Every structure is written in structure tokens, then in C-alpha cells.
């Protein structure tokens, strides 16, 4: 019995546009972000979902509301689907981060999967949190179709995990806001078989945005 997870990143935010690191902080959707979510809602309207699971951060909750508006779908908010915590880096632009905390910037993003400062998560901790959360969703909703609304960093974990890339790989991952991504989970005699079926499909959008993760 196949389980299907459709994963959607939140719409563009003010801090996305400014190039600021959001992490567990938040900024509102831009008008473009709202339009992206509405366009995706139109794409999803003919797809059946048994459950919606969303990060509990406001930018994702707002996106989820727009995606399922008037559909009456059950929704659960889960802090385990939050973006990676960047501690002292949150709210800074990447240039400010590089200037003010150059060692932190390079180590937390690329070279050291176990490096973290107070208030942040290591890349390994983040990877474990997200893979555990998604396995839990698949287990709780076995055989169902689930809409998962989350963050760019979370999707970066998914891409690396299901493509067998090392967690600290600097590989650039295409993660457009409110693109369509689909994963299937098939039971095996031992464990599960996860397959990435669709990635970064923006057929419903006029423009694309991406970022390294």
C-alpha cells in the first residue's frame, strides 16, 4: 500500500526577497508569495488528500491556509517540520552573516555537519529531526495521501536524503517557493522504500525562486 507525500515550500516572504536568514524567526508573505500559494492551490484542487501536516511557523501556516482554503481538509501543525535553527544568524542577510560571523557562516552551512553554536542546530541534528518527522508522518498515515507544507531547508534535507547525498554536501538544490514535490513510500519486508517522484515542478507558477540548502 503506497503512501504519498506532496511537499510544498511556503510562499515567498519579505525576508526571502531581502536575502535574510529566517530559521525559526518569521516574516510575512509578499504579494507574490500569496499569488504563488493561490496558483498552487488551483493545481492541487483536483488531488485528493487525507491529511495536511504543516510547520507551525506563521509563513507556512499562511501558505497552508491558502492551499486548502474552503476544502475542509484536516490539518495538523508540527514544530518538527520547522526550518533549521540558525541561532545568531537569524534575521541577518547572508552578506551580514559572512561579515559578522565568517567561521560560523562557513562551518554551519557547508563543512562541518556537527558544528553548532548556542541557539542553532547542527546540520546532522536538523537532518535527523526532519527524516524522523517524515517517517513519522508516513507511518501515521500509511496508505494515504498527505500534503506537507514546510520550508526550503526541509526540502533540501529531503533531496539529499532520497538522492543519497552526504548531509554536508555543498550540492546546490533547486527549491522554488511553492513548487510541487512528490514522494512515494512503499512498504518492504524490512523497512520502507522512499522514492522521489517529482521535484521542483513549477508549471503552475509564472516565476521561480531557488536557494542553496
Buried (B, 14 or more C-beta within 10 A) or exposed (E): EEBBBBBBBBBBBBBBEEEBBBBBBBBEBBEBBBBBBBBBBEBBEEEEBBBBBBBEBBBBBBBBBBBBEEEEBEBEBBEBBBBBBBBBBBBBBBEBBBEEBEEBBBBBBBEBBEBBBEEBBBBBBBBBBBBEBBBEBBEEBEEBBBBBBBBBBBBBBBBBBBEEBEBBBEEEBBBBBBBBBBBBBEBEEEEEEBEBEEBBEBEBBEEEBBBBB
